[in-house]
Amino acid sequence: MKGMLSCKEIHQLVHYSFARVKDTPLRARAISLADTLMLGFAVFSLKYPCLLQFDQHSNEERIRHNLETVYQIKTVPSDTQMRERLDEVDPAKLRSTFKKLFAQCQRSKHLELFQYYKGRYLVPIDGTGFFYSQEIHCDNCCQKKHQDGSVSYYHQMLSAAIVHPDHKVVLPFAPEPIMKGDGSTKNDCERRASERFLDDLKREHPHLQLIITGDGLFSNGPFIKRLKKERYSFILVAKENDHKALFEEFRALPTKSQELKKNNVRHRFKWTNGLPLNYSHLDCLVKVLEYWEENEKGKEQHWVWVTDIELNEDNVYSIMKGGRARHKIENETFNTLKNQGYQFEHNFGHGKKNLSTVFAYLMMLAFFVDQLQQLGCKVFQKALEKYHSKKNLWERKRGLFFNFFINTFEDLWHALAYDHEIRLNPNTS
């Protein structure tokens, strides 16, 4: 039986984890690091469009009361104090919060909903940018030099999440920053970030049985060998321009095929098992699945994947769906962050060290919390159903947070879901 993922318990877990992040021992602090981190988290939890607006509201008595009762923030730092403080935080210290939230999902048995193929979980990985400027930069920024001599500065991150083709909810892992390290003069890249991601993933979740999916960037010998070493399965896009020898052999050798029709969509498969990835990695054997989809209007789409899963007539449809679920890291994750109120591409503050990346982590944590509530909190589900879209829900949530004294998270969500206005006290006197 699945347990509840209550909004109160989830937010308490975030606060508990923040309280255990070690502070930099530079000087005595009037405001705790936990309060500062929690305030940053609250900005993204409430979906504020910018820090200036949040700072202006945070001076109001109602907002300060609600930040204490709802987000457990005892002392509210100013905008400047928060930026300066978070700039010093090592983003890696926030990884434990993702792990604790993930463990809560496991304990509640909701993770079992995401098992896809023979008890394994689909994990698409992909990179995205969250900061770009031709003026603002820090020592950790990657750089792009243009032909006219100008320089652009940017931050990216590699993200991964457990997904399922039949579920809208995704469960993100802690992102891996793509940025220059201390003293480095070279740009970081997705491939190096993917190696670090696998290190962290294996250390933090050593027993998870996973199927890694990704685009053509990841269907290379070193990465596939690393996945095999860690005993992860994979379904990776293979492009003919990148794998000419593999495609030549695949086209020349006998293959198996299958055709079927579901919901007015025609599916055609062709596959073979046990081809070397390329001449440089003859010992790296893969299975190749080619797939065509034709809808009722005659529009056709085409994909090719390499996988370690033995292909047959009984599983090619499932492997295809697993490979196509890669889009969920783009649609259900990146597009949600960019277009559903999280303001992913807005510059909330860059800082001199880690501020930009810390904000990206806090935003992703707020997204993870929302996903868990959507997955297992009945009151959240009721509120989302009532307001039809997350943008409407976030707007209404901020409105109540602005205008009423709220004593608990439960009061806030019950008011959103059931119009229990009586539970929102407009006067604390």
Beta strands, then each sheet from edge to edge (+ up, - down):
strand 1: 115-117
strand 2: 120-133
strand 3: 142-145
strand 4: 151-162
strand 5: 171-172
strand 6: 176-178
strand 7: 210-214
strand 8: 233-237
strand 9: 256-262
strand 10: 265-278
strand 11: 281-294
strand 12: 300-307
sheet 1: 1+ 2- 4+ 3-
sheet 2: 1+ 2- 7- 8- 12+ 11- 10+ 9-
sheet 3: 1+ 2- 4+ 5-
sheet 4: 1+ 2- 4+ 6-
end
